[in-house]
Amino acid sequence: MWFRKSKPWHLDTDVVVVGTGAAGATAALAAHAGKARVVVLDKSEKFGGTTAVSGGVVWVPNNRHMAEVGIEDSFDAALAYVTRLADGRSDPAMIRRYLAAAPEMIEFVEGATPVAFKALARYPDYHPEFEGGRPGGRSLDPGLFDTNQLGAWKDKLRRSPVFGMTAMSVSEATDWGVFSKPSALPFGVLAKRFKQGLVCYGGALAGGLLKALLDRGLEPKLGTAVHELIVEDDRVAGVRAEHDGKELLIRARRGVVLASGGFEWNAELVGRFLGGPLTHPNSPPGNDGDGLRMAMALGADLGNMSEAWWCPSLVIPGEDYDGRQLHRGDFATRSLPHTIIVNRAGQRFVNEAHNYNDMMKAFFAFDPVSYQRPNLPAWIVLDAQYLARYALLTYVPGMPVPEWLVKADTLDELAAAIGVDARGLAATVARFNRFAVEGADPDFHRGESLYDHFYGDPEHGQNPNLGTIEQGPFYAIQVHPGAIGTKGGPRIDGDARVLRVGGEAIPGLYAAGNVAAGVTGAGYPGAGATIGAAMTFGYLAGRHAAAQPGAK
């Protein structure tokens, strides 16, 4: 918190938005639609935040595109589903607000931007078997975006270090079956699209949002870090920022929207708040809790602080991203046949094919006697059958086996190389191989959920997720605790206003996206739930802020 005293404002506007991910961009567009003057800031030199490096899918139950693919939905079904997943850690009124406003947000975004969403009919919710779950349709694909539409801003759009050279929509990836059949990729088509400037996934969504901002004259001020909120007359009146080493005081007559991302790269905050170790975040390294710190300084109430959007991470040593080691989220490898995940005892401890958020929580099991986490470190173990058929990070079948894979001729030798109990690993593999032959996993139920099948191999035997591990050489790669972002922060109300501990709103302050307390509590409902909630509350924040009378 900062008091301006007699210093003059450098810039006067109605609404200041901090952050250029989907939450911030949607907030800015909504505020502009409400006739407010808007200034958008981001400390990064690139536009798009975590959204730009994500899958770009938006989870919106009961959206109008579901009917186009023949899937029925209802508010009540979605409410029952999200309520169960939230596990009592989200205000029921906020869940209802999200589900009611999300379809409206999609209508607004499609009307305000070049993004045209398509329902993913075969992308299931992450627990489709739960009451209110759906086999597909709630996750919306933003398609492709031509970056040439951005003109001089083309190179300012953040590119994914993983997807940045792959111009392939989520719908196409699903139709082509690329998760289980890398040979199905039309490399010539993708190379042509890349040369043409097309981007996909989160880059497509962020690009469409940026185009809409530019069309309205709302050029984001990149490379502008916000350090403190300015308070006058007990309300947030603006921000103290810095650009090119110079202080910048920006007045916000109607409100400030924090949309600056989570705190997953801040080791101190991670250690203080999270319920499990987070050593390898998958997001851009700039997500270090700036917005959380500023909200806390004003006495904001906090919620969901022990939770994150968990995701297992794999590492190729030496891969750089914004000056830090790149951590790649693993979505498919562990779901495909001929793989298992084991702990130091050589034992399985989770359904490897389960959704990335929930399966990660098994890694954090705590032994109260030894005061250790027995499932860390953990390793994916696979065999030659896997490498003959499936991709693994940058490897595709036919390439030389990469040096970053631990390789051994026997399971005993592999166990010694990775520090895993050899007898435990041998017993685990023998038991798993019996399950693979029988087509069922009674230990962890791998392959029983429709979600498991999405990243499996539909052409493989009785179970698309099970395959024996018996043909040497054998391989391993360590699985690290990662997250797409944190999901705890200041509590907000139905208009995305930040709340004090007593429950009253802090005048002039809003929050949306991973900087705010997550509306889905402990759960992850489906692909794009992070972005769906971020955009919905960004939309509500911008709309509400624009409607305020404004300070004089």
C-alpha positions as CSV (number, residue, x, y, z in Angstrom):
1,M,0.0,0.0,0.0
2,W,1.3,3.4,-0.9
3,F,0.1,6.9,-0.3
4,R,0.8,9.4,-3.0
5,K,0.9,12.5,-0.8
6,S,1.7,15.5,-3.1
7,K,3.2,13.7,-6.0
8,P,1.3,14.3,-9.3
9,W,-0.3,11.6,-11.4
10,H,1.6,10.7,-14.6
11,L,-1.4,9.2,-16.2
12,D,-5.2,9.5,-15.5
13,T,-7.6,6.7,-16.6
14,D,-10.7,4.9,-15.3
15,V,-9.6,1.3,-15.0
16,V,-6.1,-0.1,-14.7
17,V,-5.6,-3.8,-15.5
18,V,-2.5,-5.5,-14.2
19,G,-1.6,-8.5,-16.4
20,T,-2.2,-9.6,-20.0
21,G,-3.4,-13.2,-19.7
22,A,-6.9,-14.2,-20.5
23,A,-8.3,-12.7,-17.2
24,G,-6.7,-9.3,-17.7
25,A,-7.4,-9.0,-21.5
26,T,-11.1,-10.0,-20.9
27,A,-11.4,-7.5,-18.1
28,A,-9.9,-4.7,-20.3
29,L,-12.3,-5.5,-23.1
30,A,-15.3,-5.6,-20.7
31,A,-14.4,-2.3,-19.1
32,H,-13.9,-0.7,-22.5
33,A,-17.3,-2.0,-23.6
34,G,-18.7,-0.2,-20.5
35,K,-17.4,3.1,-21.8
36,A,-14.4,3.2,-19.4
37,R,-11.0,4.5,-20.3
38,V,-8.6,1.5,-19.8
39,V,-4.8,1.1,-19.3
40,V,-3.3,-2.4,-19.5
41,L,0.0,-3.1,-17.8
42,D,2.3,-6.1,-17.8
43,K,5.8,-6.4,-16.3
44,S,6.8,-8.8,-19.1
45,E,8.0,-7.7,-22.5
46,K,5.6,-10.3,-24.0
47,F,1.8,-10.3,-24.1
48,G,-0.3,-13.2,-22.9
49,G,0.9,-14.4,-19.5
50,T,0.3,-18.0,-18.6
51,T,-2.6,-18.2,-21.1
52,A,-0.3,-17.8,-24.1
53,V,1.8,-20.9,-23.1
54,S,-1.2,-23.1,-22.1
55,G,-3.5,-25.3,-24.1
56,G,-5.8,-22.3,-24.6
57,V,-9.0,-24.4,-23.9
58,V,-11.8,-22.7,-22.0
59,W,-14.1,-24.8,-19.8
60,V,-17.6,-23.4,-19.8
61,P,-20.5,-25.7,-18.9
62,N,-23.9,-25.2,-20.6
63,N,-22.3,-23.2,-23.5
64,R,-24.2,-22.8,-26.7
65,H,-21.6,-24.7,-28.8
66,M,-22.4,-28.0,-27.0
67,A,-25.7,-28.3,-28.9
68,E,-23.7,-28.1,-32.1
69,V,-22.0,-31.4,-31.2
70,G,-25.1,-33.0,-29.8
71,I,-24.3,-32.9,-26.1
72,E,-26.9,-31.7,-23.6
73,D,-26.0,-29.8,-20.4
74,S,-27.7,-27.8,-17.7
75,F,-26.8,-25.4,-14.9
76,D,-28.0,-27.9,-12.3
77,A,-25.8,-30.7,-13.7
78,A,-22.7,-28.4,-13.7
79,L,-23.5,-27.2,-10.2
80,A,-23.7,-30.7,-8.8
81,Y,-20.4,-31.6,-10.5
82,V,-18.3,-28.5,-9.5
83,T,-19.7,-28.6,-6.0
84,R,-18.4,-32.1,-5.5
85,L,-15.0,-31.3,-6.9
86,A,-14.7,-28.1,-4.8
87,D,-14.7,-30.3,-1.7
88,G,-16.2,-27.6,0.5
89,R,-13.4,-25.2,-0.2
90,S,-15.3,-22.7,-2.3
91,D,-18.2,-20.4,-1.5
92,P,-21.4,-22.1,-3.1
93,A,-22.6,-18.6,-4.2
94,M,-19.3,-18.1,-6.1
95,I,-19.7,-21.5,-7.9
96,R,-23.2,-20.5,-8.9
97,R,-22.0,-17.1,-10.1
98,Y,-19.3,-18.6,-12.2
99,L,-21.6,-21.2,-13.9
100,A,-24.3,-18.6,-14.6
101,A,-21.9,-15.9,-16.0
102,A,-19.5,-18.1,-18.0
103,P,-21.8,-18.7,-21.0
104,E,-22.5,-15.0,-21.1
105,M,-18.7,-14.3,-21.0
106,I,-18.2,-16.6,-24.0
107,E,-20.9,-14.7,-26.0
108,F,-19.2,-11.4,-25.1
109,V,-15.7,-12.6,-26.1
110,E,-16.9,-14.1,-29.4
111,G,-18.6,-10.8,-30.2
112,A,-15.6,-8.7,-29.2
113,T,-12.7,-10.7,-30.7
114,P,-11.9,-12.8,-33.7
115,V,-11.9,-15.9,-31.6
116,A,-14.5,-18.5,-32.7
117,F,-14.8,-21.3,-30.2
118,K,-15.5,-24.9,-31.0
119,A,-16.8,-27.5,-28.5
120,L,-14.5,-30.4,-28.1
121,A,-17.0,-33.3,-28.3
122,R,-14.6,-36.0,-27.3
123,Y,-12.6,-34.1,-24.6
124,P,-14.2,-35.4,-21.3
125,D,-14.5,-33.6,-18.0
126,Y,-11.8,-34.8,-15.7
127,H,-14.3,-36.8,-13.7
128,P,-17.0,-37.6,-16.3
129,E,-18.3,-40.4,-14.2
130,F,-19.3,-38.1,-11.3
131,E,-22.8,-36.7,-11.0
132,G,-23.2,-33.9,-13.5
133,G,-20.0,-34.8,-15.4
134,R,-20.0,-34.8,-19.2
135,P,-18.2,-36.9,-21.8
136,G,-17.3,-33.8,-23.7
137,G,-18.4,-30.4,-25.0
138,R,-17.7,-28.2,-22.0
139,S,-14.1,-27.5,-23.2
140,L,-13.9,-25.0,-26.0
141,D,-11.1,-24.8,-28.5
142,P,-10.0,-21.4,-29.7
143,G,-8.8,-22.8,-33.0
144,L,-5.9,-21.1,-34.9
145,F,-4.9,-17.5,-35.1
146,D,-3.0,-15.6,-37.8
147,T,-0.4,-13.5,-36.0
148,N,0.0,-11.3,-39.1
149,Q,-3.2,-9.6,-38.0
150,L,-1.1,-8.1,-35.1
151,G,1.2,-6.0,-37.4
152,A,4.1,-4.6,-35.3
153,W,2.8,-6.5,-32.3
154,K,3.3,-9.9,-33.9
155,D,6.6,-10.5,-32.1
156,K,5.3,-9.2,-28.8
157,L,2.9,-12.2,-28.4
158,R,4.3,-14.7,-26.0
159,R,5.1,-18.0,-27.6
160,S,4.9,-21.4,-25.9
161,P,8.3,-23.1,-25.7
162,V,6.5,-26.4,-26.3
163,F,3.6,-25.6,-28.7
164,G,5.1,-22.4,-30.3
165,M,6.1,-24.1,-33.6
166,T,3.1,-26.4,-33.9
167,A,0.1,-24.7,-35.6
168,M,-2.5,-27.4,-34.8
169,S,-5.8,-26.8,-33.1
170,V,-6.9,-29.0,-30.2
171,S,-9.7,-30.3,-32.4
172,E,-7.2,-31.3,-35.0
173,A,-4.9,-33.0,-32.5
174,T,-7.8,-35.0,-31.3
175,D,-9.1,-36.0,-34.7
176,W,-5.6,-37.0,-35.9
177,G,-4.9,-39.0,-32.8
178,V,-1.5,-37.5,-32.4
179,F,-1.2,-38.4,-28.7
180,S,-0.9,-42.1,-29.5
181,K,0.2,-41.9,-33.1
182,P,2.9,-39.3,-33.7
183,S,3.3,-40.5,-37.3
184,A,-0.2,-39.1,-37.9
185,L,1.1,-35.6,-37.7
186,P,1.0,-33.8,-41.1
187,F,4.5,-32.3,-40.7
188,G,4.3,-30.6,-44.1
189,V,1.1,-28.8,-43.3
190,L,2.3,-27.8,-39.9
191,A,5.6,-26.4,-41.3
192,K,3.6,-24.4,-43.9
193,R,1.3,-23.0,-41.2
194,F,4.2,-22.0,-39.0
195,K,5.9,-20.1,-41.9
196,Q,2.5,-18.4,-42.5
197,G,2.5,-17.1,-38.9
198,L,-0.3,-19.3,-37.6
199,V,-0.4,-20.2,-33.9
200,C,-2.5,-22.5,-31.9
201,Y,-3.7,-23.4,-28.3
202,G,-3.0,-20.6,-25.8
203,G,-1.2,-18.5,-28.4
204,A,-4.4,-18.5,-30.5
205,L,-6.5,-17.3,-27.6
206,A,-4.1,-14.7,-26.5
207,G,-3.5,-13.5,-30.0
208,G,-7.3,-13.1,-30.6
209,L,-7.6,-11.1,-27.3
210,L,-4.6,-8.9,-28.2
211,K,-6.1,-8.2,-31.7
212,A,-9.3,-7.0,-30.0
213,L,-7.4,-4.7,-27.6
214,L,-5.4,-3.2,-30.5
215,D,-8.5,-2.6,-32.5
216,R,-9.8,-0.5,-29.7
217,G,-6.6,1.5,-29.3
218,L,-5.8,-0.3,-26.0
219,E,-2.1,-1.0,-26.5
220,P,-0.8,-2.8,-23.5
221,K,2.1,-1.1,-21.7
222,L,4.6,-4.0,-21.6
223,G,7.7,-4.0,-19.5
224,T,5.8,-2.0,-16.9
225,A,6.0,-3.6,-13.4
226,V,3.4,-2.6,-10.8
227,H,4.9,-2.4,-7.3
228,E,2.1,-1.0,-5.1
229,L,-1.5,0.0,-5.0
230,I,-2.1,3.6,-4.2
231,V,-4.8,4.3,-1.6
232,E,-6.7,7.6,-1.2
233,D,-9.8,8.2,1.0
234,D,-9.8,4.5,1.9
235,R,-10.1,3.3,-1.7
236,V,-7.7,2.0,-4.3
237,A,-7.1,5.1,-6.4
238,G,-4.3,3.8,-8.7
239,V,-1.0,2.1,-9.0
240,R,2.7,2.9,-8.5
241,A,4.5,1.3,-11.5
242,E,7.9,1.3,-13.1
243,H,8.9,1.5,-16.7
244,D,12.4,1.7,-18.0
245,G,13.6,2.5,-14.5
246,K,11.3,5.4,-14.0
247,E,8.4,5.7,-11.5
248,L,5.0,5.9,-13.1
249,L,1.9,6.9,-11.0
250,I,-1.3,5.9,-12.8
251,R,-4.7,7.1,-11.5
252,A,-7.6,4.6,-11.8
253,R,-10.8,6.6,-11.1
254,R,-13.1,3.5,-11.2
255,G,-10.9,0.6,-10.2
256,V,-7.8,-1.6,-10.5
257,V,-8.1,-5.2,-11.7
258,L,-5.3,-7.5,-10.5
259,A,-4.8,-10.3,-13.1
260,S,-1.1,-10.8,-12.6
261,G,-1.1,-14.6,-12.2
262,G,-0.1,-16.9,-9.3
263,F,2.9,-17.2,-7.0
264,E,4.3,-20.6,-8.2
265,W,7.7,-19.2,-8.9
266,N,8.1,-17.6,-5.5
267,A,9.8,-20.2,-3.3
268,E,9.1,-18.3,-0.1
269,L,5.3,-18.0,-0.8
270,V,5.2,-21.6,-2.0
271,G,6.8,-22.8,1.2
272,R,4.5,-20.7,3.3
273,F,1.2,-21.6,1.8
274,L,1.1,-24.7,-0.5
275,G,0.1,-28.1,0.8
276,G,2.8,-29.9,-1.1
277,P,6.2,-29.3,-2.6
278,L,6.2,-27.4,-5.9
279,T,9.7,-27.5,-7.4
280,H,9.1,-27.4,-11.2
281,P,6.3,-25.0,-12.2
282,N,5.2,-25.1,-15.8
283,S,4.2,-21.5,-16.2
284,P,6.3,-18.4,-17.2
285,P,8.9,-17.6,-14.5
286,G,7.4,-14.2,-13.9
287,N,4.5,-15.6,-11.8
288,D,6.0,-14.7,-8.4
289,G,3.0,-13.4,-6.5
290,D,3.1,-9.6,-7.2
291,G,-0.7,-9.3,-7.0
292,L,-1.0,-11.4,-4.0
293,R,1.5,-9.3,-2.1
294,M,-0.3,-6.1,-3.0
295,A,-3.7,-7.4,-2.0
296,M,-2.3,-8.7,1.3
297,A,-0.9,-5.3,2.1
298,L,-4.5,-3.9,2.0
299,G,-5.8,-6.6,4.4
300,A,-7.4,-8.8,1.8
301,D,-8.9,-12.1,3.1
302,L,-7.3,-15.1,1.5
303,G,-8.7,-18.4,0.3
304,N,-7.6,-21.7,-1.2
305,M,-4.0,-21.0,-0.4
306,S,-2.9,-24.6,-0.1
307,E,-4.0,-25.5,-3.6
308,A,-2.5,-25.3,-7.1
309,W,-3.4,-26.5,-10.6
310,W,-1.0,-29.4,-10.1
311,C,0.8,-31.0,-13.1
312,P,3.7,-33.5,-13.3
313,S,6.8,-32.0,-14.8
314,L,9.5,-33.6,-16.9
315,V,12.9,-32.0,-17.6
316,I,15.3,-32.1,-20.5
317,P,18.5,-30.7,-19.0
318,G,19.6,-27.4,-20.6
319,E,16.3,-26.3,-22.1
320,D,15.9,-22.6,-21.3
321,Y,12.8,-20.5,-20.9
322,D,13.1,-16.9,-19.9
323,G,16.4,-17.6,-18.3
324,R,15.2,-20.6,-16.3
325,Q,15.2,-24.3,-16.8
326,L,12.1,-25.3,-18.8
327,H,9.7,-27.6,-17.0
328,R,7.4,-29.6,-19.4
329,G,4.0,-30.7,-18.2
330,D,3.4,-34.4,-18.9
331,F,-0.1,-35.1,-20.1
332,A,0.2,-38.2,-22.3
333,T,3.3,-40.3,-21.6
334,R,2.1,-41.7,-18.3
335,S,-1.3,-42.5,-19.8
336,L,0.0,-44.6,-22.7
337,P,0.7,-48.3,-22.6
338,H,4.0,-49.7,-21.5
339,T,4.5,-47.1,-18.8
340,I,4.2,-47.0,-15.0
341,I,5.2,-44.5,-12.3
342,V,7.1,-45.8,-9.3
343,N,8.4,-44.4,-6.0
344,R,11.8,-45.1,-4.3
345,A,10.4,-48.5,-3.2
346,G,9.8,-49.4,-6.8
347,Q,6.0,-49.5,-6.2
348,R,3.1,-47.9,-8.0
349,F,1.1,-45.5,-6.0
350,V,-1.5,-43.9,-8.3
351,N,-3.5,-44.3,-11.5
352,E,-0.9,-42.9,-13.8
353,A,-3.5,-41.9,-16.5
354,H,-5.7,-39.9,-14.1
355,N,-6.0,-36.2,-14.6
356,Y,-2.8,-34.3,-13.9
357,N,-4.2,-32.2,-11.1
358,D,-5.6,-35.0,-8.9
359,M,-3.0,-37.6,-9.6
360,M,-0.2,-35.3,-8.5
361,K,-1.7,-35.2,-4.9
362,A,-0.7,-38.8,-4.5
363,F,3.0,-37.7,-4.8
364,F,2.6,-35.6,-1.6
365,A,1.7,-38.5,0.7
366,F,3.3,-38.0,4.1
367,D,4.7,-40.7,6.4
368,P,4.2,-39.5,10.0
369,V,6.7,-42.0,11.4
370,S,9.7,-41.3,9.1
371,Y,8.6,-37.7,8.4
372,Q,9.2,-38.3,4.7
373,R,7.2,-38.3,1.5
374,P,7.6,-41.9,0.3
375,N,6.4,-41.1,-3.2
376,L,9.1,-38.5,-3.9
377,P,11.2,-38.9,-5.9
378,A,9.2,-40.7,-8.5
379,W,10.0,-42.1,-12.0
380,I,8.2,-43.0,-15.2
381,V,9.5,-46.5,-16.2
382,L,9.0,-47.7,-19.7
383,D,10.4,-50.2,-22.2
384,A,11.4,-50.5,-25.8
385,Q,7.8,-51.2,-26.9
386,Y,6.9,-47.7,-25.8
387,L,9.7,-46.0,-27.8
388,A,8.9,-48.0,-30.9
389,R,5.4,-46.6,-31.0
390,Y,5.0,-43.4,-29.0
391,A,6.5,-40.0,-28.6
392,L,8.1,-38.7,-25.4
393,L,8.8,-35.0,-25.1
394,T,11.1,-34.2,-28.1
395,Y,11.6,-37.8,-29.1
396,V,9.5,-39.5,-31.8
397,P,9.9,-43.1,-33.0
398,G,12.8,-43.6,-35.4
399,M,15.0,-41.1,-33.7
400,P,18.1,-42.0,-31.6
401,V,17.2,-42.6,-28.0
402,P,17.9,-39.2,-26.2
403,E,20.6,-38.9,-23.6
404,W,18.2,-37.5,-21.1
405,L,16.5,-40.9,-20.7
406,V,18.1,-43.2,-18.2
407,K,18.7,-46.5,-20.1
408,A,19.5,-50.0,-18.9
409,D,19.5,-53.5,-20.3
410,T,17.7,-55.0,-17.3
411,L,15.2,-53.8,-14.7
412,D,17.7,-54.5,-12.0
413,E,20.3,-52.3,-13.7
414,L,17.6,-49.6,-14.2
415,A,16.7,-49.7,-10.5
416,A,20.3,-49.2,-9.5
417,A,20.7,-46.3,-11.9
418,I,17.7,-44.4,-10.5
419,G,18.0,-45.3,-6.9
420,V,14.9,-47.5,-6.7
421,D,14.5,-50.8,-4.8
422,A,15.2,-53.5,-7.3
423,R,13.1,-56.2,-5.8
424,G,10.2,-53.8,-5.4
425,L,10.5,-52.7,-9.0
426,A,10.6,-56.3,-10.3
427,A,7.6,-57.3,-8.3
428,T,5.7,-54.2,-9.4
429,V,6.4,-54.8,-13.1
430,A,5.5,-58.5,-12.9
431,R,2.1,-57.6,-11.2
432,F,1.5,-54.8,-13.7
433,N,2.2,-57.0,-16.6
434,R,-0.5,-59.5,-15.5
435,F,-2.9,-56.6,-15.3
436,A,-1.9,-55.4,-18.8
437,V,-2.5,-58.9,-20.3
438,E,-5.9,-59.1,-18.5
439,G,-6.9,-55.6,-19.5
440,A,-7.8,-54.3,-16.0
441,D,-5.9,-52.6,-13.2
442,P,-7.6,-53.6,-9.9
443,D,-4.9,-51.7,-7.9
444,F,-5.5,-48.2,-9.2
445,H,-8.2,-48.6,-11.9
446,R,-6.1,-47.2,-14.7
447,G,-8.1,-47.2,-17.9
448,E,-11.6,-47.3,-16.3
449,S,-12.4,-43.6,-16.8
450,L,-13.3,-42.1,-20.1
451,Y,-10.8,-39.4,-19.2
452,D,-8.0,-42.0,-19.0
453,H,-8.9,-43.1,-22.5
454,F,-8.5,-39.6,-24.0
455,Y,-4.7,-39.8,-23.8
456,G,-4.5,-43.5,-24.3
457,D,-4.1,-45.6,-27.4
458,P,-7.5,-46.6,-28.8
459,E,-5.8,-49.2,-31.1
460,H,-4.1,-51.0,-28.3
461,G,-5.6,-54.2,-27.0
462,Q,-8.4,-54.5,-24.3
463,N,-7.3,-51.4,-22.4
464,P,-6.0,-48.2,-24.2
465,N,-3.9,-47.4,-21.1
466,L,-2.3,-50.7,-20.2
467,G,0.6,-52.4,-21.9
468,T,3.3,-54.8,-20.6
469,I,6.8,-53.6,-19.6
470,E,8.9,-56.6,-20.7
471,Q,11.1,-55.8,-23.7
472,G,14.5,-54.3,-23.0
473,P,16.2,-52.0,-23.0
474,F,14.3,-50.3,-20.2
475,Y,14.1,-46.6,-19.6
476,A,13.2,-44.0,-16.9
477,I,12.7,-40.3,-16.5
478,Q,12.1,-38.5,-13.2
479,V,8.7,-36.9,-12.6
480,H,8.8,-33.7,-10.6
481,P,6.1,-31.8,-8.7
482,G,4.8,-29.1,-11.0
483,A,1.9,-26.9,-11.5
484,I,0.3,-24.8,-14.2
485,G,-0.2,-22.1,-11.6
486,T,-1.4,-21.6,-8.0
487,K,-5.1,-21.3,-7.2
488,G,-5.0,-19.4,-3.9
489,G,-5.2,-15.7,-3.4
490,P,-7.5,-12.9,-2.2
491,R,-11.1,-13.9,-1.9
492,I,-13.5,-12.1,-4.2
493,D,-17.2,-11.6,-4.5
494,G,-19.6,-12.2,-7.4
495,D,-18.4,-9.0,-9.1
496,A,-14.7,-10.0,-8.6
497,R,-14.2,-7.3,-5.9
498,V,-11.5,-8.2,-3.4
499,L,-12.8,-8.8,0.1
500,R,-11.4,-7.9,3.5
501,V,-11.3,-10.4,6.3
502,G,-14.6,-9.0,7.6
503,G,-16.3,-9.7,4.2
504,E,-16.6,-6.2,3.0
505,A,-15.2,-5.3,-0.4
506,I,-12.1,-3.1,-0.7
507,P,-13.3,-0.1,-2.7
508,G,-11.7,0.1,-6.2
509,L,-9.9,-3.3,-6.1
510,Y,-10.7,-6.4,-8.2
511,A,-9.0,-9.7,-8.9
512,A,-9.4,-12.4,-11.5
513,G,-7.4,-15.5,-12.7
514,N,-4.8,-17.3,-10.7
515,V,-4.1,-14.2,-8.5
516,A,-7.5,-14.8,-6.8
517,A,-8.9,-17.6,-4.7
518,G,-9.9,-20.4,-7.1
519,V,-13.7,-20.9,-7.5
520,T,-13.3,-24.6,-8.0
521,G,-11.6,-25.2,-4.6
522,A,-9.6,-28.4,-4.5
523,G,-10.8,-29.7,-7.9
524,Y,-10.1,-29.3,-11.6
525,P,-13.4,-29.9,-13.4
526,G,-12.1,-30.2,-16.9
527,A,-9.7,-28.9,-19.6
528,G,-9.7,-25.1,-19.5
529,A,-11.2,-24.7,-16.1
530,T,-8.3,-22.4,-15.2
531,I,-8.9,-20.1,-18.1
532,G,-12.7,-20.4,-18.0
533,A,-12.9,-19.0,-14.4
534,A,-10.2,-16.4,-15.2
535,M,-12.1,-15.0,-18.2
536,T,-15.4,-15.1,-16.4
537,F,-14.3,-13.2,-13.4
538,G,-12.2,-10.9,-15.6
539,Y,-15.4,-10.1,-17.5
540,L,-17.3,-9.5,-14.4
541,A,-14.6,-7.3,-12.9
542,G,-14.2,-5.1,-16.0
543,R,-18.0,-4.7,-16.3
544,H,-18.5,-3.8,-12.7
545,A,-15.5,-1.4,-12.6
546,A,-16.7,0.4,-15.7
547,A,-20.1,1.0,-14.1
548,Q,-18.7,2.8,-11.1
549,P,-19.2,6.6,-10.8
550,G,-15.4,7.1,-10.5
551,A,-13.4,9.3,-8.1
552,K,-13.3,13.0,-8.7
